[in-house]
Every structure is written in C-alpha cells, then in structure tokens.
C-alpha cells in the first residue's frame, strides 16, 4: 500500500492514496446504483406503467433493498473471511457484468419491466457486499487518528452518489432510455473494479485469519448486538425513523408528476437537493457540538419539519430547499453515529456488526417503499409528506431520551481507541 504523505494539511483522500483510490471506487459504485434506482423509478412512473405507478415504483425500490437485509449473515461471513480487496473488486466486477447484460438487452429489444427488477436485484446484491466490506476496511487503510475523517469521506460517497444519480438518472432516461442508463452504470462499475485492483490493503491488527492463536472466535450477529445494548437502542430508533425517511425516494417521482407537473429535470433537481444537503452534512457533521444522541434527536426533529412542509406548500423551491435541509440532517447523523460505532464496537465484531447495521437500518426500506407506493395510488402525495413528518417525531423523542444513558468509553470492553471516544460522548465534535 502506498504510504500516506506527512502533510496533514491536505485532505485525507490526497495524503493517503490507498484510501483515496478506494473512496473513488465507492463513489463510482454507489453513484451507479443510485443512478439506476432514480432512472428506473422515473421510467416506471413516467413511461412504463400507466396505472398503479406508485405501487410499481414502490415495489422496485423494495426489491432494490432486499439483498442488504436478506443476505446480512452471508455478507458478515464473507467480510470476515475473505480478503477485503478481492471482495470489493469482485462485487464491482459482478455489478458491471449485470449492467452490461442489461444494456445489451435494452439495445436489442424493448425491455420488459421484470428485467429491470431483476437487474436492480443483482446490482443491490453486489452493493450489499461492497458497502459493509469497505466500512470494515477503513482501519486497514488509515491510521487511528484518521478514522473519523475517513468515515466522513466514506459517508460523503452516498451524498455524491445521490448527486450524480439525481442529476443523471432521470435525465438519461428522458434522453437515451434504459439502454443509455445501463451503459453508464456498466462503465462506472468496470472503472471502479479497475481502480480497486491497484490498491493494497495492510493486514488488520486483529481479527480472524491473522495467524494469532489468541484471537477471539467470531461471534454471531445476535451476540454482537446483545453485548452492545446502547448501540442496539440507537439502531432501533433509527430503524423506526427509516420507515418514514426512506419513503422520500418513492415520494419524489410521485410529487414531481402529480404536484409539480415536471419531468426528468425536476426529478434531478429534487434528488440533487437531497444529495447536496447530505454531502454538506457529511463534511460538517463532526463540527456540530453535542452528544451524538442529542444531535441525532434534533436532526430527526428538523427532518420532520423539512419533510412535512412540502405537504402544505406545493412549490418547487420549497420542496427543493426542504430536501436540502433533510439531506444535511442525514449527513450529520451518519458521520456522528458511524464514527461512534467505529470506536464502540470491538475490532473482531466489526465485520458482523456493520453487516447487521446495514440490514437492520435497511429492513424498513422494503416495507416503506411498498407502503408509501401503495398509499401514493390512493392518497394525495402531499398527504404522504405529512405522514412522513408525523412518523419521525416519536423516533426523535426516543433518541433524545437516550442522552443520559451513553456509556463511558472505558465501559465498553474491547473497543478501539476508547479514550478518543470521550470527546464524542461528552459532546465535543472533532
């Protein structure tokens, strides 16, 4: 692995070439999968389905999230046992092959809706392996003092992906159809796989397969969460919140068509507003003062207002601004809590934990997509915005009530860099 430079005034992705290369690969893969999701969702609502477009779009988004939930145990074992570079490269390569096959099909003939569903299932399966593997690999790419900065860059990938997907997905479908969309996705995946092939990871200090006979045996997913009650309560709160926040990806195309009477450009604007807000939140989240649970509670409350206001005022600038605020809240929450988990969770448990975290937080996405898609065929879409807002209030309150129960760093057995956690749990953002 290329040694990082000593000039710490440079951004992490520039002074640590290995991390920067992996980060760029993640940008490309997540941008591709988001571009595909946005593009196909708009294709279903605007072109492919004449009646029941809400349910069709909701079902599509549900299918795109199933692998992360259903394959969590398999992903955890793969991340724990396989070389991380090989797993990341293989996931990107397989996704590239699936996107290429879809592009060939779409160019040769009219694409059936079932093929689009099958393609998103394949891409989401690859991403289900890619994301937790990269999160687990952070300590193999950066020094301990750079973990929080690396987390911010990693989470910003999702924001960049939303920006790229939002700006390109629906627009490409309007201009080049599903064939053009699939070609763009295939190019991004293949490039990411090529980048990952150039990176060397340093061996983890602890964990299965390091040759140390004293290393603890891997624990089951249930054992990991049962030993982290504080983290488990946080995950429950965010899982409940996700039932309402993730519905925004179903609401946006429906709102664009029925309230704003717009096209792919409007979808791009709204998705880009959400992505830009999340990007800003990812880079500023570490500077927001307060305990993570308090910051998270107020961020969820602000999201409730931001997602509810478009239900009362149906204007393009209003919903664009509100989505930017909601995205900023998502970015702040992501940085503060993933950095917290990186330090609370023992190193040997991280592969299982980050896989189950993705599964737990994503478990409500299929439910939310189907529920809000079905409701979108029977209720005004502005009513869906108000339902989203109301649903976030109890989750914000539950997270706020956890503020006095944050564990002291030394009370977490086996956690890495426990002293460094004091700044987070005591309210100091670094």
C-alpha positions as CSV (number, residue, x, y, z in Angstrom):
1,X,0.0,0.0,0.0
2,X,1.3,3.5,-0.8
3,X,2.4,5.2,2.3
4,X,0.4,8.3,3.1
5,X,2.3,11.6,3.0
6,X,3.1,13.5,6.1
7,X,1.4,16.8,5.2
8,X,-1.7,16.6,7.3
9,X,-3.0,19.9,6.0
10,X,-4.1,18.0,2.8
11,X,-7.4,16.2,2.7
12,X,-7.2,12.6,3.7
13,X,-8.0,11.3,0.1
14,X,-5.0,13.2,-1.2
15,X,-2.4,12.3,1.5
16,X,-3.4,8.7,1.7
17,X,-3.5,7.4,-1.9
18,X,-4.8,3.9,-1.0
19,X,-7.8,5.3,0.8
20,X,-8.4,7.9,-1.9
21,X,-8.5,5.2,-4.6
22,X,-10.9,3.0,-2.6
23,X,-13.0,6.0,-1.8
24,X,-13.2,6.9,-5.5
25,X,-14.2,3.3,-6.3
26,X,-17.0,3.6,-3.8
27,X,-18.1,6.9,-5.3
28,X,-18.4,5.2,-8.7
29,X,-20.3,2.1,-7.4
30,X,-22.8,4.0,-5.3
31,X,-23.3,6.6,-8.0
32,X,-24.1,3.8,-10.4
33,X,-26.6,2.0,-8.2
34,X,-28.3,5.3,-7.3
35,X,-28.4,6.5,-10.9
36,X,-30.0,3.2,-11.8
37,X,-32.6,3.4,-9.0
38,X,-33.5,7.0,-9.8
39,X,-33.7,6.4,-13.5
40,X,-35.7,3.2,-13.4
41,X,-38.1,4.7,-10.7
42,X,-38.8,7.6,-13.0
43,X,-39.1,5.3,-16.1
44,X,-41.8,3.3,-14.2
45,X,-43.7,6.4,-13.2
46,X,-43.4,8.4,-16.4
47,X,-43.2,5.8,-19.2
48,X,-43.7,2.1,-18.4
49,X,-46.8,2.0,-16.1
50,X,-50.0,3.8,-16.9
51,X,-51.9,2.8,-13.8
52,X,-50.7,2.0,-10.3
53,X,-47.3,3.7,-10.9
54,X,-47.0,4.3,-7.2
55,X,-47.1,0.6,-6.4
56,X,-44.8,-0.2,-9.3
57,X,-42.2,2.3,-8.2
58,X,-42.5,1.3,-4.5
59,X,-42.1,-2.4,-5.4
60,X,-39.0,-1.5,-7.4
61,X,-37.4,0.3,-4.5
62,X,-38.3,-2.5,-2.2
63,X,-36.6,-5.1,-4.4
64,X,-33.5,-2.9,-4.5
65,X,-33.1,-3.1,-0.7
66,X,-33.9,-6.7,-0.1
67,X,-30.4,-8.1,-0.6
68,X,-28.9,-6.0,2.2
69,X,-31.5,-7.4,4.6
70,X,-31.7,-11.0,3.5
71,X,-28.0,-11.6,3.0
72,X,-26.7,-10.0,6.2
73,X,-25.4,-13.2,7.7
74,X,-23.8,-14.3,4.4
75,X,-22.2,-10.8,4.0
76,X,-20.9,-10.9,7.5
77,X,-19.1,-14.2,7.0
78,X,-17.7,-13.1,3.6
79,X,-16.3,-9.9,5.0
80,X,-14.8,-11.7,8.0
81,X,-13.2,-14.5,6.0
82,X,-12.2,-13.1,2.5
83,X,-9.6,-10.6,1.6
84,X,-11.3,-7.3,1.5
85,X,-9.7,-6.0,-1.7
86,X,-10.8,-9.2,-3.6
87,X,-14.3,-8.9,-2.2
88,X,-14.6,-5.2,-3.2
89,X,-13.2,-5.8,-6.6
90,X,-15.4,-8.9,-7.2
91,X,-18.6,-7.1,-6.2
92,X,-17.8,-4.2,-8.5
93,X,-16.9,-6.5,-11.4
94,X,-20.1,-8.6,-11.0
95,X,-22.2,-5.5,-10.9
96,X,-20.5,-4.3,-14.1
97,X,-21.3,-7.6,-15.8
98,X,-25.0,-7.4,-14.8
99,X,-25.3,-3.8,-16.0
100,X,-23.6,-4.7,-19.3
101,X,-26.1,-7.6,-19.9
102,X,-29.0,-5.3,-19.3
103,X,-27.5,-2.7,-21.7
104,X,-27.2,-5.3,-24.4
105,X,-30.8,-6.5,-23.8
106,X,-32.2,-2.9,-23.8
107,X,-30.4,-2.1,-27.0
108,X,-31.6,-5.2,-28.8
109,X,-35.3,-5.0,-27.9
110,X,-37.9,-3.4,-25.7
111,X,-37.1,-4.1,-22.1
112,X,-39.7,-5.9,-20.0
113,X,-40.4,-4.5,-16.5
114,X,-39.4,-7.8,-15.0
115,X,-35.8,-7.4,-16.4
116,X,-35.5,-4.0,-14.7
117,X,-36.5,-5.6,-11.4
118,X,-34.0,-8.4,-11.9
119,X,-31.2,-6.0,-12.7
120,X,-31.8,-3.9,-9.6
121,X,-31.8,-7.1,-7.5
122,X,-28.4,-8.1,-9.0
123,X,-26.9,-4.6,-8.5
124,X,-28.2,-4.3,-5.0
125,X,-26.8,-7.7,-4.1
126,X,-23.3,-6.6,-5.2
127,X,-23.7,-3.4,-3.2
128,X,-24.8,-5.3,-0.1
129,X,-21.3,-6.9,-0.1
130,X,-19.4,-3.8,-1.1
131,X,-20.6,-1.2,1.5
132,X,-20.0,-3.1,4.8
133,X,-16.8,-4.5,3.4
134,X,-15.5,-1.0,2.7
135,X,-16.6,0.3,6.1
136,X,-14.9,-2.6,7.9
137,X,-11.7,-2.0,5.8
138,X,-11.3,1.6,7.0
139,X,-8.7,0.7,9.8
140,X,-6.7,-1.2,7.1
141,X,-6.4,1.9,5.0
142,X,-5.9,4.8,7.6
143,X,-4.3,5.4,10.9
144,X,-6.5,5.5,14.1
145,X,-6.4,9.3,14.3
146,X,-7.8,9.5,10.7
147,X,-10.8,7.1,11.3
148,X,-13.3,9.9,11.8
149,X,-12.1,11.8,8.8
150,X,-12.2,8.6,6.7
151,X,-15.7,8.0,8.0
152,X,-16.8,11.4,6.8
153,X,-15.3,10.9,3.4
154,X,-16.9,7.4,3.1
155,X,-20.3,8.6,4.1
156,X,-20.0,11.6,1.7
157,X,-19.9,8.9,-1.0
158,X,-23.6,8.3,-0.5
159,X,-24.1,12.1,-0.9
160,X,-22.0,12.3,-4.1
161,X,-23.9,9.2,-5.3
162,X,-27.2,10.9,-4.7
163,X,-26.0,14.0,-6.6
164,X,-24.7,12.0,-9.5
165,X,-27.6,9.7,-9.7
166,X,-30.1,12.5,-9.3
167,X,-28.5,14.7,-12.0
168,X,-28.0,11.8,-14.4
169,X,-30.6,9.0,-13.8
170,X,-33.9,10.6,-14.8
171,X,-32.2,12.9,-17.4
172,X,-30.6,9.9,-19.1
173,X,-33.9,8.0,-19.2
174,X,-35.6,11.0,-20.8
175,X,-33.0,11.3,-23.5
176,X,-31.4,7.8,-24.0
177,X,-33.9,5.4,-22.4
178,X,-33.0,2.5,-20.2
179,X,-30.2,1.4,-22.6
180,X,-28.3,4.6,-22.1
181,X,-28.8,4.3,-18.3
182,X,-27.4,0.7,-18.3
183,X,-24.4,1.7,-20.4
184,X,-23.5,4.5,-17.9
185,X,-23.8,2.2,-14.9
186,X,-21.7,-0.5,-16.5
187,X,-18.9,2.0,-17.3
188,X,-18.9,3.2,-13.7
189,X,-18.7,-0.3,-12.2
190,X,-16.0,-1.5,-14.5
191,X,-13.9,1.6,-13.7
192,X,-14.3,1.0,-10.0
193,X,-13.2,-2.6,-10.3
194,X,-10.1,-1.5,-12.2
195,X,-9.3,1.1,-9.5
196,X,-9.7,-1.4,-6.7
197,X,-7.3,-3.8,-8.4
198,X,-4.5,-1.2,-7.9
199,X,-4.8,-0.9,-4.1
200,X,-3.0,-2.9,-1.5
201,X,-4.6,-3.2,2.0
202,X,-2.4,-3.5,5.1
203,X,-3.2,-6.5,7.3
204,X,-5.6,-5.8,10.1
205,X,-4.1,-5.8,13.6
206,X,-6.7,-8.1,15.0
207,X,-9.4,-10.4,13.7
208,X,-9.9,-13.8,12.2
209,X,-7.3,-15.1,9.9
210,X,-4.4,-13.0,11.3
211,X,-2.5,-16.1,12.4
212,X,-2.7,-15.2,16.1
213,X,-4.0,-18.2,18.1
214,X,-5.2,-15.9,20.8
215,X,-7.6,-14.1,18.6
216,X,-11.2,-14.4,19.8
217,X,-13.6,-16.6,17.8
218,X,-16.1,-14.6,15.7
219,X,-19.4,-14.1,17.4
220,X,-22.9,-14.4,15.9
221,X,-24.9,-11.4,14.9
222,X,-27.2,-11.8,17.9
223,X,-24.2,-12.0,20.2
224,X,-22.7,-8.8,18.8
225,X,-25.9,-6.7,19.4
226,X,-26.7,-8.3,22.7
227,X,-23.3,-7.2,24.0
228,X,-23.9,-3.6,22.9
229,X,-27.3,-2.5,24.5
230,X,-26.7,1.2,23.9
231,X,-25.8,0.7,20.3
232,X,-28.8,-1.6,19.9
233,X,-31.2,1.1,21.2
234,X,-29.8,3.6,18.8
235,X,-30.2,1.2,15.9
236,X,-33.8,0.6,16.9
237,X,-34.5,4.3,16.9
238,X,-33.0,4.9,13.5
239,X,-34.8,1.8,12.1
240,X,-38.1,3.3,13.2
241,X,-37.1,6.6,11.6
242,X,-36.1,5.0,8.4
243,X,-39.6,3.7,7.9
244,X,-40.5,7.3,7.1
245,X,-37.3,8.9,5.8
246,X,-36.6,6.4,3.1
247,X,-40.1,6.8,1.7
248,X,-38.8,10.1,0.2
249,X,-37.3,8.1,-2.7
250,X,-40.9,7.0,-3.6
251,X,-42.4,10.3,-2.9
252,X,-40.1,12.4,-5.1
253,X,-41.1,11.0,-8.5
254,X,-44.8,10.9,-7.5
255,X,-44.6,14.5,-6.2
256,X,-42.8,15.6,-9.4
257,X,-45.6,14.2,-11.6
258,X,-48.7,15.0,-9.7
259,X,-47.9,18.2,-7.8
260,X,-45.2,19.9,-9.8
261,X,-46.2,18.6,-13.2
262,X,-42.5,18.3,-14.0
263,X,-40.2,15.9,-15.9
264,X,-36.8,14.3,-15.5
265,X,-35.2,17.6,-14.9
266,X,-37.4,18.3,-11.9
267,X,-36.6,14.8,-10.5
268,X,-32.9,15.7,-11.0
269,X,-33.3,19.0,-9.1
270,X,-35.0,17.4,-6.2
271,X,-32.7,14.4,-5.9
272,X,-29.7,16.8,-6.3
273,X,-31.0,19.0,-3.5
274,X,-31.3,16.0,-1.2
275,X,-27.8,14.8,-2.2
276,X,-26.2,18.2,-1.9
277,X,-27.6,18.6,1.6
278,X,-26.3,15.2,2.6
279,X,-22.9,15.9,1.2
280,X,-22.6,19.2,3.2
281,X,-23.8,17.3,6.3
282,X,-21.2,14.6,5.9
283,X,-18.4,17.1,5.9
284,X,-19.8,19.4,8.6
285,X,-21.2,16.7,10.9
286,X,-18.1,16.3,13.0
287,X,-18.3,20.1,13.8
288,X,-21.8,20.0,15.2
289,X,-21.5,20.2,19.1
290,X,-23.3,17.9,21.4
291,X,-23.6,14.2,22.3
292,X,-24.4,12.1,19.3
293,X,-27.8,11.1,20.7
294,X,-28.8,14.7,21.3
295,X,-27.5,15.8,17.9
296,X,-29.4,12.9,16.3
297,X,-32.6,13.7,18.1
298,X,-32.6,17.4,17.0
299,X,-31.6,16.3,13.4
300,X,-34.6,14.0,13.2
301,X,-36.9,16.7,14.5
302,X,-35.6,19.1,11.9
303,X,-36.1,16.4,9.2
304,X,-39.7,16.1,10.4
305,X,-40.3,19.8,9.7
306,X,-38.4,19.7,6.4
307,X,-40.3,16.6,5.0
308,X,-43.7,17.9,6.2
309,X,-43.6,21.4,4.8
310,X,-44.0,20.3,1.2
311,X,-47.2,18.7,2.3
312,X,-48.5,22.2,3.0
313,X,-46.8,24.3,0.3
314,X,-46.5,22.7,-3.1
315,X,-43.9,24.9,-4.7
316,X,-40.7,23.7,-6.4
317,X,-38.3,26.0,-4.5
318,X,-39.9,25.0,-1.2
319,X,-39.5,21.2,-1.7
320,X,-36.0,21.7,-3.1
321,X,-34.9,23.7,0.0
322,X,-36.6,21.3,2.4
323,X,-34.9,18.3,0.8
324,X,-31.6,20.0,1.1
325,X,-32.2,20.5,4.9
326,X,-33.3,16.9,5.3
327,X,-30.2,15.7,3.5
328,X,-28.0,17.8,5.7
329,X,-29.6,16.1,8.7
330,X,-28.9,12.7,7.2
331,X,-25.3,13.6,6.7
332,X,-24.7,14.8,10.2
333,X,-26.4,11.8,11.7
334,X,-24.3,9.4,9.6
335,X,-20.9,10.9,10.5
336,X,-21.6,11.2,14.2
337,X,-23.0,7.7,14.6
338,X,-20.8,5.7,12.3
339,X,-17.7,7.3,13.9
340,X,-19.2,6.4,17.3
341,X,-19.8,2.8,16.3
342,X,-16.3,2.5,14.8
343,X,-14.9,3.2,18.3
344,X,-17.5,1.4,20.4
345,X,-17.6,-1.9,18.5
346,X,-14.7,-4.3,19.2
347,X,-12.5,-4.9,16.2
348,X,-13.3,-8.7,16.0
349,X,-17.0,-7.9,15.8
350,X,-16.9,-5.2,13.2
351,X,-17.5,-7.4,10.1
352,X,-20.6,-8.8,11.7
353,X,-21.7,-5.5,13.2
354,X,-21.5,-3.4,10.0
355,X,-23.3,-6.1,8.0
356,X,-26.1,-6.3,10.6
357,X,-26.2,-2.5,10.9
358,X,-26.9,-2.2,7.2
359,X,-29.5,-4.9,7.4
360,X,-31.3,-3.5,10.5
361,X,-31.4,0.0,9.1
362,X,-32.4,-1.2,5.7
363,X,-35.1,-3.7,7.0
364,X,-37.8,-1.0,6.9
365,X,-36.9,0.2,3.4
366,X,-38.9,-2.5,1.5
367,X,-41.8,-2.0,3.9
368,X,-41.7,1.8,3.5
369,X,-41.4,1.6,-0.3
370,X,-44.4,-0.8,-0.7
371,X,-46.5,1.0,1.9
372,X,-45.9,4.6,0.6
373,X,-46.1,3.3,-3.0
374,X,-49.5,1.8,-2.4
375,X,-50.7,4.8,-0.4
376,X,-49.5,7.0,-3.3
377,X,-52.1,5.4,-5.6
378,X,-54.9,6.2,-3.1
379,X,-53.9,9.4,-1.2
380,X,-52.7,12.8,-2.4
381,X,-48.9,12.8,-2.4
382,X,-48.8,15.9,-0.1
383,X,-50.6,13.8,2.5
384,X,-47.7,11.3,2.3
385,X,-45.3,14.2,3.2
386,X,-47.3,14.9,6.3
387,X,-47.3,11.2,7.3
388,X,-43.5,11.2,7.0
389,X,-43.2,14.2,9.3
390,X,-45.5,12.8,11.9
391,X,-43.7,9.4,11.9
392,X,-40.3,11.0,12.7
393,X,-41.4,12.7,15.9
394,X,-41.6,9.6,18.2
395,X,-38.2,8.4,16.8
396,X,-36.6,11.8,17.6
397,X,-38.1,11.7,21.2
398,X,-36.8,8.1,21.8
399,X,-33.3,9.0,20.7
400,X,-33.3,12.2,22.8
401,X,-34.2,10.1,25.9
402,X,-31.0,8.0,25.4
403,X,-28.8,11.0,26.1
404,X,-28.3,10.2,29.7
405,X,-27.5,6.5,29.1
406,X,-24.4,7.0,26.9
407,X,-21.7,4.6,28.1
408,X,-18.4,5.8,29.3
409,X,-15.6,4.8,26.9
410,X,-13.8,2.5,29.3
411,X,-17.1,0.6,30.0
412,X,-17.0,-0.9,26.5
413,X,-14.8,-4.0,26.6
414,X,-12.5,-4.4,23.6
415,X,-13.4,-1.2,21.9
416,X,-10.7,0.5,19.9
417,X,-9.4,4.0,20.9
418,X,-11.7,4.2,23.9
419,X,-10.1,7.4,25.3
420,X,-10.8,9.1,21.9
421,X,-14.5,8.4,22.3
422,X,-14.7,10.7,25.3
423,X,-14.9,13.8,23.0
424,X,-17.9,12.3,21.2
425,X,-19.9,11.1,24.1
426,X,-19.2,14.2,26.2
427,X,-20.4,16.5,23.5
428,X,-17.2,17.5,21.8
429,X,-17.2,17.2,18.0
430,X,-13.8,17.0,16.5
